[in-house]
Amino acid sequence: MTGSYEYYKTYDDVAKGNVNLEEQIRDWLWNMDLMIEFIKSNRPEILDSFLKICETKYSNELKQTTFDLSEFGFDKIANDQSVLNQYTDLKSLGLQIIMKYIPMREDYSLSEKKEPIRYLDYLRAKHLLLYHRISALVEILGRNPGIECYKEFVQFWGKELAKKEIDPVTITEARQSFVRFWKESGGFNFGVIDINDNAFLAKFDKCVWHESMKHVTDLELAYYTVCYPGPRLRRHADYNVWLRRSVTLFSGEFCDELRWDRHVHDEPEQPSHEFSRRIVP
């Protein structure tokens, strides 16, 4: 390996981040609504089955337990007709899953204030909402057609996201920002190396995103939940910095992330897995 690399071993199971939970929940429900909108427009023949199976999967995730949405102010979102207003049962079940996996302190009240929440809890709640919806597509359409339908949805999602999010960050700013977050969040064991002035590689040996979903039965669908959308959404949002992975922790011994300035590089070659393996503590 030429060049020097940095390595940080800071993963901590109990690491927390300050999260605006109400804002995040609304974003997760917006994504649920967006997926239903996509199915209505592109696969209307499966809509009823999709909704029914999603409700069943969400109910099974709750394991016969019900949560009182008024207890911590979640009824504020449940009663808000601007979010999933036609699908109140699905919304209620989704909010209960969030309450199940994100433990609330006794005096908590849902608001837009940032609160310290354990990353594992936050990410598990977020990802399970999408994982069960992907599983529903696979159950209805079959494995490969279901995954292809989900990939089409990600393209639709990216185009909608581009209407409200454009990030003009430079490659230098991206490197500084990502490394600072990865290092300070307590969610990763990782190394990073500059490939050139306009590209850098990060290799993850432990990642809280993976940890949040490694317990599920179908790890391929967990990959599509956690890892697949990011690079595709970035391209639709016309970011200056693009991302590619050739392996993730759901299928390999590490995850490799190459980020580059798309104005300088078209499609740069991904460093070999042997190159990445040599980035060690």
Residue pairs with C-beta under 8 A, 6 or more apart in sequence:
1 193
1 275
1 278
1 279
3 193
3 194
4 193
5 191
5 192
5 193
5 279
6 179
6 191
6 192
6 193
7 190
7 191
7 279
7 280
7 281
8 182
8 183
8 188
8 189
8 190
8 191
9 189
9 281
10 182
10 183
10 184
10 185
10 186
10 187
10 188
10 189
11 186
11 187
11 188
11 189
11 206
11 208
12 186
12 187
13 120
13 211
14 118
15 118
15 119
15 185
15 186
15 187
15 208
16 116
16 117
16 118
16 119
16 186
17 116
17 117
17 119
17 122
17 185
18 114
18 115
18 116
18 117
19 114
19 115
19 116
19 117
19 122
20 112
20 113
20 114
21 102
21 110
21 115
21 117
22 77
22 110
22 111
22 112
23 112
24 122
24 126
25 77
25 95
25 98
25 110
26 77
26 83
28 94
28 98
28 126
28 129
29 77
29 83
29 84
29 91
29 94
30 83
31 129
31 130
31 157
32 84
32 87
32 90
32 91
32 94
32 129
32 133
33 83
33 84
33 87
34 153
34 156
34 157
34 160
35 133
35 153
35 157
36 47
36 50
36 51
36 84
36 87
38 152
38 153
38 156
38 157
39 46
39 47
39 50
39 153
40 47
42 149
42 152
42 156
43 50
43 149
46 137
46 140
46 141
49 140
50 133
50 136
50 137
50 140
51 87
51 90
53 136
53 139
53 140
54 90
54 132
54 133
54 136
55 89
55 90
55 93
57 132
57 135
57 136
58 90
58 93
58 94
58 96
58 97
58 132
59 93
61 97
61 100
61 128
61 132
62 93
62 96
62 97
62 100
65 96
65 100
66 96
67 74
67 95
67 96
67 99
67 100
69 75
69 78
69 92
69 95
69 96
69 99
71 99
71 104
72 99
72 104
72 108
72 109
72 110
73 109
73 110
73 111
74 95
74 98
74 99
74 110
76 110
77 83
77 91
77 95
77 110
78 88
78 91
78 92
78 95
83 91
84 90
84 91
84 94
94 129
97 125
97 128
97 129
98 125
98 129
100 125
101 121
101 124
101 125
101 128
102 117
102 121
102 122
102 125
103 121
108 115
119 185
119 186
119 187
119 208
119 212
120 208
120 211
120 212
123 208
123 209
123 212
123 213
124 212
124 213
127 209
127 212
127 213
127 222
127 225
127 226
128 213
130 225
131 213
131 216
131 221
131 222
131 225
134 146
134 147
134 150
134 221
134 224
134 225
135 218
135 221
137 146
137 147
137 149
137 150
138 146
138 147
138 221
139 146
140 146
141 149
147 221
147 224
150 224
151 228
154 228
154 229
154 232
154 233
155 232
155 236
157 229
157 233
158 232
158 233
158 235
158 236
158 237
159 236
161 233
161 236
161 237
162 236
162 237
162 238
165 237
166 237
166 238
166 239
167 237
167 239
167 240
168 240
169 177
169 239
169 240
169 241
170 240
170 241
170 261
171 197
171 198
171 199
171 200
171 240
171 241
171 259
171 260
171 261
171 264
174 240
174 241
174 259
175 192
175 194
175 200
175 259
178 202
178 259
179 192
179 202
182 188
182 190
182 192
182 202
185 208
187 207
187 208
187 209
188 204
188 206
188 207
188 208
189 204
189 205
189 206
189 281
190 202
190 203
190 204
190 205
190 206
190 207
191 202
191 203
191 205
191 279
191 280
191 281
192 200
192 201
192 202
192 203
192 279
193 200
193 201
193 279
194 200
195 201
195 258
195 260
195 268
195 271
198 260
198 261
198 264
198 265
199 258
199 259
199 260
199 261
199 265
199 268
200 258
200 259
200 260
201 256
201 257
201 258
201 259
201 271
201 275
201 276
201 279
202 256
202 257
202 259
203 254
203 255
203 256
203 257
203 276
203 279
204 210
204 249
204 254
204 255
204 256
204 257
205 254
206 249
207 249
207 255
209 226
209 227
210 226
210 248
210 249
210 250
210 255
212 226
213 222
213 225
213 226
213 250
214 222
214 249
214 250
216 222
219 250
219 251
220 250
220 251
222 250
223 248
223 250
223 251
226 250
227 245
227 248
227 250
227 255
230 243
231 242
231 243
231 244
231 245
234 241
234 242
234 243
235 242
239 262
240 261
240 262
240 263
241 259
241 260
241 261
241 262
242 259
242 260
242 262
243 257
243 258
243 259
244 257
244 258
244 270
245 255
245 256
245 257
245 258
246 256
246 270
246 273
247 254
247 255
247 256
247 273
248 255
249 255
252 273
253 277
254 276
254 277
256 270
256 271
256 273
256 276
258 268
258 270
258 271
260 268
